[in-house]
Amino acid sequence: MSTTLHIKNMVCPRCVSVVREKLTGLGLRVTRVELGEAEVADDPPTCRESIGTGGKAASN
């Protein structure tokens, strides 16, 4: 199962790199990152839990 994350305020290639790095650092299996969106090979509850431990809010 994969989950698409919608991410606000991504405006440049550096944002793509940082988002990929941060999601990977949270233990998520990143499959794709584009401006405004990332896809991870994890289910939604796992994503919310991992992102929440990083100090950010995640919602459906």
C-alpha positions as a printed Julia matrix, in Angstrom:
60×3 Matrix{Float64}:
  0.0    0.0    0.0
  1.23   3.5   -0.7
  0.17   6.86   0.69
  0.26  10.22  -1.06
  1.14  13.16   1.16
  0.11  16.66   0.07
  2.69  19.19   1.25
  2.17  22.96   1.21
  4.77  25.61   0.36
  7.15  23.44  -1.67
  8.52  25.81  -4.31
 11.94  24.63  -5.45
 14.14  21.58  -6.09
 15.79  22.07  -2.69
 12.38  21.56  -1.07
 12.1   18.2   -2.83
 15.5   17.15  -1.45
 14.72  18.26   2.09
 11.3   16.58   2.15
 12.79  13.31   0.87
 15.57  13.51   3.49
 13.18  14.27   6.37
 10.65  11.57   5.47
 13.41   9.0    5.07
 14.84  10.12   8.42
 11.45   9.39  10.02
 11.72   5.81   8.79
  9.22   6.13   5.94
  9.89   4.37   2.62
  9.77   7.24   0.13
  8.92   6.25  -3.45
  8.39   9.67  -5.06
  8.71  13.37  -4.18
  7.55  16.23  -6.39
  6.66  19.84  -5.68
  3.62  19.73  -3.38
  3.45  15.96  -3.08
  5.28  12.92  -1.76
  4.43   9.26  -2.02
  5.52   6.73   0.57
  5.19   2.94   0.59
  3.57   2.88   4.02
 -0.08   2.83   5.14
 -1.77   6.03   6.42
 -1.66   5.15  10.16
  2.08   4.46   9.93
  2.62   7.77   8.12
  0.63   9.79  10.66
  2.47   8.15  13.55
  5.93   8.69  12.0
  5.23  12.29  11.03
  3.73  12.99  14.46
  6.93  11.82  16.17
  8.78  14.36  14.03
  6.79  17.17  15.65
  4.51  17.91  12.69
  0.77  17.53  12.3
 -0.6   15.05   9.77
 -4.24  14.72   8.79
 -6.34  12.91   6.19
